[in-house]
Amino acid sequence: MICIRADGNSKIGTGHIMRCLSLADALWEQGKKITFVTAEPYFQQLILEHGYSCTVLGTTFDHMEEELTLFLPILQQNRP
């Protein structure tokens, strides 16, 4: 399992999400299972349409330190 932590929204654009989706596609072709984690739901549907699971933390992309209490249990559960 590979967990990709990526963000995109109207302020920072789609570049990070799109690059991570390309990386996920390449890893998937190698037989890896991929899951995404994002702060906000802006591109959750796009990620799902590409066939990957996506957990939205409900935080803001520019305060990553505030999401640790939400993100760490996801890592412990999935063991990426």
Disulfide bonds with the S-S distance in Angstrom:
none
